């Protein structure tokens, strides 16, 4: 193993070089201690894969009932696009309604194991809600800082679940600066994306679970909404670990990082062939969760995308909203804007030939659509007068 080694049972943020730390396991030991058949007899959900996770003592597991999220087949959308197979992994079914539950469940469990009492993070919404819920569940104190225009539902959700929450007149990187600069004065532990080693281990379970659901096969291509990129990096790590112990074959999915045109630092870096992404100025998009102007794990995202033979792609806000409507009206699945961005990107990639209609694609919907503003409904009926049904028909 290259690079510096850090002891497992100690509190860590970034490495000495100010880069993210990666958790490594005795994979041979895992292969000896559990089989795929044994795993199949356990209850489904995130903790089914406990040997692949860093929590040593079960009493330190902080859980709100993390379910196995469904892989929803989308035959009508696939038919429209003349595609062989399209599925959406719907992460909205997790506690707090988003995939952030996976990462924060692990981070808070490890905080408990390591004796940390106070946690802080910047958030565009869903991660803060997950931190608030799991910290309260564990009896820990949490502090959350959100950009001023974070969806109101998220901000209220964070407060309602027991966190100290503030709105900041800046973007998520400005909120992150407050967390970093306050560490000494406030004595809190920084659980920002990739600034501690364990959120990525929780997100890794998306890859473990996906392979398990597909009978230890992997799809041809995965479209993933990318802000901080923990999930994409985590899944790539999961496939590597599964491959090393022989649970999956040599095939790997092509990993696609999906961003919005108003905030696409990873896409720009990918297109330019560089290893790190420059700060994106004046970041804006309707998909708040992927509005991350600078990702500390930029080089890890780009590495995973390139190693997998994937690509990075940006989509317009209008296409994101249209994609959300198309998915919900065609398949009955209400996605969040970030999840809808993956469908907009998939359509764009099919059109440009980046993806073939013969490839089996999995898109990730990362949160519940109900957490975001939806178009208003303004048609009214007066029940005290006779309804003109011909007129009603004509209005459809």
N, C-alpha and C positions, 0 to 999 in steps of 0.2 A: 504494500500500500504506500502510495506517495504522500508527501506532505507531513505536517506535524500531527502527532497523536495527542488526544486529550482524554483524560480518565472519564469513564462512563458515569460514575455516580456523584458527579460534582455539578455545581451550577455553572452554566456557560451561556454567553451570548455569542458574539462573533469571535473569529479566530484572532490571533495576534496581528494578522495581516488585514483585519477588518473585513473578512469574507465569511460567508455562511459555513457552519460546520455540518458535516454529514455523519449520520449514525451508521455504524457498520456492525454486522452481526456475525456470529459463528454459523455460517450457512450450512456447513457440514453437520453441525450439531442440530440445527433445525431439521435437516433432511433425515437425521437418525431418530429424532424425537416425535415426528408426526408425519402421517401419510395423507394423501388426498382423500383416501377412503375414510380415514378417521375424521377428517375435517368435515366430510359430507354428513356425518352423524351428529354434528354439533348444531345448536340453534344458529340460524342465519343472523347476519348483522356484523358490525365492525369488529367486535371482539372475538369472532370466530377465528380470526387470524392472529391471535395473541402472541404466538411464537415469533411473528414478524414485527412485533411492536416492543418498545423499550421499557414499559412498566414492569417492574420485577414482582411486586406484591399485589395480589388481587384486591386487597383492602384499599389500595390507593387508586383503583379505577373509579373515576368520576363519570357516571353514566346517566343519561336521560332517556335511555332506550333507543340506541342508534340502530335503525333497521337497515336491512339490505334494500337499497333503492331499486325500483323496477327498471328494467330495460324494455322500453315501450316500442314495439314494432310500429312503423309508420307506413303501411302499404299504400295508402291513398296518395301520400306525398311522393313516395317513391315512383308510383305509377305516373303521376303528373310529370315527373322529371325523367321518366324512362330509365330509372335506376334499378339495379338488381335488388339491393336491400339497404334500408335506412332505418336506424333505431336511435331513440333518444334515451339516454340514461337520466332519469328524473330525480335529481338530488333534492328537490323541494320537499320530499317526504321525510327528511331528517328533522330532529329536534331543532327549533328556532327557524325552520323552513328554508334552510340553505345548506350547501356543502361545507360552509365554514364550520359547521358543528363537528365535522371529522377532525379538523386541525386543532380546534380549541379544546375539544374533548381530551385529546392527547396532551396538549400543552398544559392544561389545568391538572390533569392526572399526574404528570411529571412534576409540576410545581408542588403538588401535595406530597409526592414522594420525596422531593428534595427539601421540603420544609419552607418553601416560599409562602409568604402571607399576603403580599400586595402585588397586583399585576396592573400593567398599563399598556395601552396601545392606541395608535391612530386607526381610523376606519372610514370607509365610504358607506358603512351601514351594517351589512350582514355579519361581518367578523366581530364587530362590537357587540351585536346582539348575542352571538354565540358565547363570547367571553363573559358577558354579564350573566347569562344563564348558568354556565358551568362553574364560574367563580362562586356565585351564590349557592349553587348545589354543594360545592366543596367547603363552604364557610369561609371563603377568601374575599378580600377586598379588591375591587376593580375600578380603574379610572380609564375613561374612554374619551377621545378627542375626535370630533367629526368636522369636516368642511361644512360651512354654513348652509350650503344648499343640499346637504344629505337628505334623502327622502324622509319626510316627517314621521312616517310609520316606523322607520328604523330607529330614529332618535328617541321616540317615545317608548319603543320596545326596549331599548337599552336601559332607559331610566326605570321602566316598570319592572325590570328584572334585577334591580338592586345595584346598578352601577352608578358611579359618579360620572356624569357626562357633561361635556362642554362643546359648544359650537365655536368654530374658529374661522376667522375671515381669510381663509386661504384654501389650499388644496391638501391632499393627504400627506404629501411630503413636508408641508409646513406643520401639520399636526404631529408628524413623526419627529420633527425637530424639537417640539415642546416636550415630548416623551423622553427623548434622548438627553436633553439639557436638564430635565427635572430629576434624573435618576438619583443624584446625590442628595438633593434637598428633600425629596419625597420618599426615598428609600423603596422605590418600586422596582419590579423586574419588568424589563421591556419584552413584551411578547409580539412585537411587530413582525410582519412577514419575513421569514428567513433570518431574523436577528436572534432567534433561538432555534435549537436543532430539532424540535419535536412536532411543530405544526405540520411540517412536511411528511412526517411519519404517519400522521392521521390521514392526510390527503392521499398518501400512498395506497391506502385501503381501497380507493376507487379503482386502481389498477388490479389489485388482488381480487376484488369483488367481480369486476368485469370479466377477468379470465375465468373465474369460478363459474359465473353465470353462463359462459360460452363453452362450458365443459373443457376448460384449460386450453382453449384456442384464443386467438386474439383477432380483432377486426383488421381490415386492410388499412383503414385510416380513422384517426380520431380528431374531431374538431373541438377545440377547447378554448373558452373565453379567457383571455390572458391579460391580467393586470400585473400583480406581483408574481404570478406564474408558479406558485407553490404546487398546485395540483398537477400541472403538466410535468414539472420536474419530479414530483412524487410518483406519478404513474410510470414514468420512464425508469425510475429506480425500482419500482415494483416488478416491472417486466424483466429487468436485469437480474434481480434476486430470484425470481421464479425460474428464469432460464438457467441460472447457475446451479440450482438444485435439481434441474431436470424435470420440473413440473410442466413447463411449456417448451415447445421446440424452438428452433432458431428464428422462426418468423417473428418480426416485430411490427407493430402498427406504425404507419407514418404519422407523426405528431404534427398537428397544424395549430399554430398560435393565432387566435382570432382577436383582432383589435378594432377600434373604431377610427375612422379617418381623422377625427378631431383629437385623438390621442393614440398615436401609433409608433412609439419609440422602438419597439421590438421589430416591427415590420421594416422600418427605415434601416435599422442596423442589419437586419437579414439581407435586405436588398443591396446594401452597400458592401456586404461581405466582411463586416467587422465583428469583433467579439464582444464589444460593449456598446450599450445604447446611450446616446446623448440625452440630456434632460429635454423633455418635450415642452415647449413654451405654450402658454395659453391653452392648456388642455381643456377640452369640452366634449361631452357626449351625453346622450340620453341614457346610456348604459353606465350608470355611476360606478358600478363595481369594477369596470375595466378602465376607469379614468385614473391611471397611475402614471404620472409623468416620468418617474425614474424608479426602476426596479433594482433592488440590491442584488437580486439573483439573475440579472440580465444575461450574463455570460453562461449561466447554467441552462436558462431557457433556450438560448440560441444553440448551445451545444446539443441539447436533446432534440431540437427540431432538425438540426443538420445531421446528426448521427443516425436519425431515424429515416432520413430521406424525405422529410416533410418540408413545410414551408410556413411563412408568416403572411397573413393577409388582413387587409383593413376594409371595413364596410361602412357605407354612409348611414347616418342616423335614420333617414327616411326608409332605407332598405331594412334596417333593424325593426322598425315599427311595423312595416308591411309584413315582414317575416313572422312577427309575433301574431298578427291577425291571421295570416295564412295557416300557421300551425294550429291555432285554436279553432278556427272555423272548419279546418279539414280533418283534424285528428282529435279535437276535443281536449287538447292539452294546453293549458294556459302557462306559457313560459315567462320568465323574467326577460328584460331587454338583453341582458348579457347572454342568456341562453338562446334567444331569438337571433342574436348576432351570428351564432354558429350556423344556423340554417341559411341566413343571408350569405354567409361566406361559402357554404357548401354549394349553393346555387351558382354563385359567381365562379367558383373553382371548376364546376362542371362545364360552365359556358366557355371558360378560357382553356379548358383541357388540362388543368392542373390535376384534376381527379377524373377518373374514368367512371362511367355509369356502371361498369361491371364490378367496381370495388365496393366491398361491404363497409359502409361508413357508420360510425357512432358519433352522435353529437351530445354534448353535455349541457343540460339545463341546470344551472347552478342554484336557482332559488325560486320561491313561489311567486307567480305572477301577481298575486293579490297584494304583495308588499309594495307595489309600484302604482303610480297614477295610471288610471285607465281612461279611455275617452268617455266623456259625459254622455248620458242618454237624455234626450230632451223631448221625446214624443210623449204626449199626454192624452188620456181619454177621460171624458166626463161620464161617470157611471149613472148620472141622473137624467141623461137624455138617451134617446135611442141611438144605438151605434150604427153608423153607415158602414156596413161590412165591405161594400164595393170600394168605398173610399179607402178603407183600411187596407184592402188588398192592393190597391193602386200605390199605396205609400211604401210597400215593401221593396 
